[in-house]
Amino acid sequence: MSEKEDFLEEDLLLEDENSNDEENSGLFEHLNITVDKKQEPLRIDKFLLIYRQNSSRNKISQTCRAGNIIVNGNPVKQNYRVKPGDEISVLLTHPPRENVIIPEDIPFKIVYEDDDVLVVDKEPGMVVHPGFGNWQGTLVNAVAFHFQKNGFTSDLDRVGLVHRIDKDTSGLIVLAKNEYALSFLAKQFFDRKTKRLYWAFVWGNLENDEGTIRGHIGRHQKNRMQMAVYEDGSQGKHAVTHYKVLERFKYMTWVECKLETGRTHQIRAHFKHIGHTLFNDERYEGHQILRGVNLPKYKQFVKNVFEVLPRHALHAHTLGFIHPTTKKEMYFESPMPKDMQDAVEKWRNYLQNS
């Protein structure tokens, strides 16, 4: 049998803040096993206990009940008997090799909190979770301190991060406060049953008021810090982004995005692929002034906008999910952050006066 941990490939270790991608799912693959051709039929819980001797029967049972042990693309029960050639994936709610979290007194904005969930409106510039190059000063460090300060104890052995957004992406994130809530919410994200809309500013004037971008997304062959779109499906994973134009600024467009899938850098990669890179997205060359416009006044104006919006223009505007205990739908909206508001006002004034 063979095993790989797809979440932390060596090239991913070269990344910094982008270990906290906005489109990561709420579940992470810890094991990917191809069953040996000589393997005799065996219950999957016993198989995994033998294969991973540091696992407990209870943990494996819980993972099965949550539908997070996948065989040949389908969730199985703990009495499933493995067969030669089976492809087994074990999905858990925390990243592999997760480091110890150090509580830090860092301010952050709480939108909602109860015994099960914590909804946060993240400021741009804050990394969500400790990772390569960012071991401290993250949202998770701040939340750990918040829990500690308020005497909150949980059955979790880590802060209950369900999903992530990039360091320079602003907006809404939900965290779980106990093991049941974590599994319940993670399943919703994995199944794409949450309601999330993003606001983005993209370069250029989109041709249509609404549209859909399709194309597999995988790591760029030459620039490993970027994701690329492979329309022929030869690489990467299936990805679909729906968008709607909210306002046009001639050289820039404000769009609302709904993700049908949740791939790493999906919005950023898809819009770059169609020639409308996110405004001031340095990693995807969006920090360059739109080509074809050579007016000195225009160039100076764009530089001024870059100064008030010194990051890629992406905001997690809405978040909706079913509450793990009440089973009622909860829905939250985050207003446009000040840096994006200032950019909008500058564009409006520029077009009125030009």
N, C-alpha and C positions, 0 to 999 in steps of 0.2 A: 504494500500500500504506500501511497505517497501523500505528503502533506505540504500545504503552503499557507502562509498568512498574508492574504492579499492586502489587508489594510495598511500594513507597514512594509512596503517594498523599499529596497535600498534607495531608490531615487526619491521616494517620498520623504525620506529622512533628511534630504537636502532642503526641504521647504521650511519656512518659518511660520508666519501667521496663518498660512493656508492649510495647516493641519486642522483649522477650524472653518471648514468650508460651509457656505450657506446652504448647500444642497445635500449635505450628508444625511443619510437616513437615521432613524432612531435606533437601528440595530447594527452591530458590527460583526463581521465574520471572524470568528476565533479559530475555527478549524475548517479545512477543506480536504476531505479524504477520499481517495479512490480505493475501494475495497479490492484486496488482492484476489487474483483469479483462483487461488487455491483455498479461499476462505469458505468454511462450512457455514450453513445457515445458523444464525445466532441472533437472539433478541438484541435490538439496538442499544438498550440501556446497559446490558451486560457487555456488549461490544465496546461501548464508549468507556465503561469503567475499566476494562482491560487496557484500552488504548491510551486513556488518560488516567493514570493511577492516582493522581492528586485530586481527581473529581469525586464528588459524593453522589450516592444514589439519589438522594433527595434533590440535589441541584439538577441532575439530569432529568429527573421526573418532572420538576417544575418547568424546565426548558421545553420538554416535550408537550406538556399541557398548554403552554403558551403558544405552541405552533412554531417554535423557533429551531427545531431540528428538521432540516430539509433533506430529503433523499430524492435524487433525480428531478429536482425542481418542485417537489411537493412536500408539505409538512406531514410528518408521520407520528403515530402514537408510540409509546415506549415498548409495546409488544411487537412492533414491526421487526421482521427477521431480515437482517442484511443478507445480500446475495453478492456473489462475485461481480465486480464491475460497477457496483453502486457508487454514485457520487454523493457524498454526505457533507453537508455544511452545518456547522453549529453557530447560531447567531445569538449574541448576548448584547445587553444594553450598555456596555461600556467598552471602550477601545482596548485592544490587546496592549499589554505592557504599560498599563496606566500607572503613572507615578503617584507618590504620596502627595496629598493636597495639604498645603500649609495655609491656615486661615490668615487673612490679611485685612486690615481695616481700610477698605477702599469704598468710597461712596458709589452707589448705583441706584437706579430708579425702579422701585417696586410698583407695578401696576395692580397686582392682585396677589393675595396670599391667604391660604387656609391650611388645614391640617394635611392636605394631600399635595397641593401644587403651589408653585411660585411662578408668577408671570413677571418678566422683567423687560423693560424698554432699554435696550443697550445703546450706549453712546458710541459713535464712531471712534475708532482708535483703540478700543479695548479688545484684547484677545479673549476668546471665550474660555478656552481650556488650556492648561499648561501643556507644552509640547516642545519640540526641538527649537531652541532659541528663545523660548518664552516660558520659563519655568515659574515665574512669579508675576504678580500684578494683573492676573486674569480675572474674569468674571467669576469663575469657579472659586478662586481664592477668596474673593469678596463675599460670595454667598456662604462659604464655609464659616467665615468670621461672623456673618449675620446670624447663622444658626447657633453658633457657639455663644454669642453674646446674649441671645434670647433664651438660652437654656434648652434649645430644641434637640431632642435625641431621636434617632431613627434606626430602623433595622437595616438601612443601607450601609455598606462599608465604603461608600464614596458619595460625593455630591451627585444628586440624581439628574445629570444632564441628559436630556432626551434628544435634542438636535442642536445644530450649531449654525452660526453665520460667520462670515469673514470678519477679521479684525476691523476693516474699514467699512463694513456694511453696518448700518444702524438698524434698530427696530426690535421687534418682539421675539422673545424666547420663553419657553416654558420649561421649568425644572420640576422633577418629582421629589416628594419628601419621604416616600417609603417605597419598599420593594414592589408592592402591588401596583401602586400608581405608576411606578417606572415602567413595569412590564405592560400595563394597560395602555399608557400613552405611546410607548415605543412601538407597539403593534399598530396603532393608528397611523403613525408616521410611516412605518414600513409599508403599510397597505395603501398609503396615499389617501387617507380618509380625512385628514385635517384640511382646514380651509385657510389657505395662505395666499396673499397677494403681495407682490413687490412693486415698488415704484422705482423707475430707472430713468436717467437722462442718457440718451444715446446721440452720437454724432450724426448729423445729416437730417434730411427731411424724408421720412418714410413714405413710400409710395401709397400705401393703403392705410385706412383708418384702423383696420383690424387685420390680424394675420396669424399664421401659425408657422413656426420654424421647426423643421424635422431634420434629424441627422444624428447618427451615432456620435457619442463623445468619448474620446480616449486621450491618453497623454500624448502631447505633441512629440513627434519623432526627433526634432532637433532642439527644441526649447522645452526641457523637462519641467520647467516651472509653469508652463501653460497647458491647457487642455485644447484639443483640436477637434474639429468636426469631420467625420468620415461619412459622406453621403452614401457611398456604396455599401456601407455596413461591414467593410473589411476589418475594421478595428473598433474598439470601444463598445459602448452599450447604447441601446436604443434610447433616444431622448426627444421629447416634444415640449415646446414652449409656445403658449398662446399669448398674444399681446393685443393691447388696445391703446390707441393714441389718445392722450388726455389734453395735450396742448403742443402746438408747433411754434418753434422759434426760428424758422428758416434754416439755420445752420445746426440746430439741435432740436431734439424731440423728447417730450416727456411722455413715457409709456407706462402702462400698468401691465404686469406680467403674471400669468398663472401657469404654474408648472404641472404638466401632466405626468412627468417623471421627475426624479430628483437626483441628477448627476452632479458631480463636482464641477463647480464654476459653470453650471448650465447656462444661466442667463448671459454671463460674460462671454462665453465661447460661442454661443448661438448668434448673438448680435454682431460679434466680430466677423463671424462667418458670412453674414449677409451684408457686410460693409458698413455697419452702424455700431462701431465699438462704443462701449460705455464711456461717457464723458469723464476725462481725467483718470482713466484706468491705466496706470503706468505699466502694470504687468502685461497688458494686452495692447500697448501702444496708443491708448486713448488719451495720453497726456500730450500728444502732438496736436498742434493746431490743424484744423481741417484743411486738407489740401485743396488747392484751386482758388483759395481766397487770399489775395496778396495785399489787401489794403492795410497800410500801417495802422490806421485807426482801429480796424477790426482786430488785428493781432494784439495790440495793446489791451483792447477790451477783454479778449479771451484770457490773457495773462492775469488781468484783474479778477476775472471770475475764478480762475484757478486758485488765486490767493484766498478767496472767501470759501472755496470748496476744494480743499487740498487732499482729496481722496476720490476714489471711484464713486460715482453717483448711484448708489443702490441702497434702498431702504425697505426693510420688512414691514410693510404697512399694516397688514391684518393677520390675525391668528385665531382660528376657531377649532375647537376640539370637544369631544364628549368627556365630561368630568368622570374620573374613575370611580367615585363613590356615589354621587347623586345620579349619574348617567344622563344628566341634562347637558344640552349643548351650551358651551360658553364661547363668547365671541369678543375679541378685543381689537381696537384700532389704535395705531400710533400716529400722531400727527407728523407732518413733514418736519424734519429737524431744521434748526436755524440755518446751517450752512447751505442746505439745499434750497430753503426759502429765499435766502439772500441771492443765490444764483438765479433763481426764477425772476426775482425783481430786477436784477441787473439786465437779464435778457429782454424782459418786457420794455424796460426804459430804453435800451439800446435800439430796439426795433421801432419804437415810437419816434425816436429822435434821429434816425438815420434815413 
